[in-house]
Amino acid sequence: MDKLASSFADLLESTAQKARSLTIDRAHYGLRLAAFGLVAVTLVGVAITLLIRSGFHLVAAFVGVTASYAIFGGLFVLAGALVWSRRDNGAN
């Protein structure tokens, strides 16, 4: 009888371990990946913003603020036109 109880406890433990590996461990990995992804996207966004601002101030120091707005406005319009021309409108 003692061996039956021990084997039943081992069966329950292995079943719980398998269920955990199929559910909790995968969810934990996904949540960790999502959290690190959000942190990475935030840091990249801050870095891009700071680079654009510092580039603007650098250009403004040489050509003036009004010309700097024109230069960066033109660059953003060109970047927008490039992205717009490469879009997939779903008419495939």
Secondary structure, DSSP 8 states (H G I E B T S, - for coil): -HHHHHHHHHHHHHHHHHHHHHTHHHHHHHHHHHHHHHHHHHHHHHHHHHHHHHHHHHHHHHH-HHHHHHHHHHHHHHHHHHHHHT---S--
